[in-house]
Amino acid sequence: MTFKVLFLSPHYLAKKSSQDPFRHELISEVAKKSDEFLYIQTNDFYDELTGIFPQKNDETLFYNKIKKFSPTLIISLNASGITNRLVTLFP
């Protein structure tokens, strides 16, 4: 069985291309322990404060990426990306 980890986290640095040291180290270590790893920066897809996807295409892309990956384990920092729909897809 393949151990597939989905890691969901928001990003708060002004420079979106880099992670803060804590997230970077945590993501790296979790990735090393999994057979397959997918990191999604959740606030690239929706507003963390409201939970609203600004565009329908963003919502579709977000859920399609996750469904296609079909994770064994979902890790979320601060419950980021944990929506009712995601809980329904992966109870």
C-alpha positions in Angstrom: 0.0 0.0 0.0 1.3 3.5 -0.9 1.4 6.0 1.9 0.1 9.3 0.4 0.2 12.4 2.5 -1.7 15.6 1.6 -0.4 18.6 3.5 -2.6 21.7 3.6 -1.3 25.0 4.9 -1.9 28.7 4.4 1.0 31.0 3.6 1.4 34.4 5.3 4.8 35.7 4.1 4.8 38.6 1.7 7.0 36.7 -0.7 4.8 33.8 -1.7 7.6 31.7 -3.2 9.1 30.9 0.1 7.9 29.3 3.4 8.7 30.4 6.9 11.4 28.2 8.5 8.9 26.2 10.6 6.6 25.3 7.7 9.6 24.6 5.4 11.1 22.1 7.9 7.8 20.5 8.8 6.8 20.0 5.2 10.3 18.6 4.3 10.2 16.1 7.2 6.7 14.9 6.5 7.5 14.5 2.8 10.5 12.3 3.6 8.3 9.9 5.5 5.7 9.4 2.8 5.7 7.5 -0.4 3.9 10.3 -2.2 3.4 13.8 -1.0 1.2 16.7 -2.1 1.5 20.2 -0.6 -1.3 22.7 -1.2 -1.0 26.3 -0.2 -4.6 26.8 0.6 -4.9 30.5 0.4 -3.9 30.3 -3.2 -7.4 28.9 -3.7 -9.6 30.5 -1.2 -9.9 33.2 1.4 -8.8 31.7 4.8 -11.0 34.1 6.8 -14.2 33.5 5.0 -13.7 30.1 3.5 -15.0 31.4 0.2 -13.4 30.5 -3.1 -13.2 33.7 -5.2 -13.7 31.9 -8.4 -15.6 28.7 -9.2 -12.6 27.4 -11.2 -10.4 27.7 -8.0 -12.8 25.5 -6.1 -13.0 22.9 -8.9 -9.2 22.8 -9.2 -8.7 22.5 -5.4 -11.0 19.5 -5.0 -9.9 17.8 -8.3 -6.3 17.9 -7.2 -7.2 16.3 -3.9 -9.5 13.7 -5.4 -7.0 12.7 -8.0 -4.2 12.4 -5.4 -6.5 10.3 -3.1 -4.5 10.7 0.1 -4.1 8.2 2.8 -3.5 10.9 5.4 -4.4 14.6 5.4 -2.4 17.0 7.6 -3.7 20.5 7.9 -2.1 23.4 9.8 -4.8 25.4 11.7 -7.5 23.4 10.0 -6.6 25.1 6.7 -8.5 23.6 3.8 -10.7 21.5 5.9 -14.0 22.3 4.4 -17.3 20.4 4.8 -16.9 19.1 1.2 -13.4 17.8 2.0 -14.7 16.0 5.1 -17.5 14.5 2.9 -15.0 13.3 0.3 -12.6 11.8 2.9 -14.6 10.9 6.1 
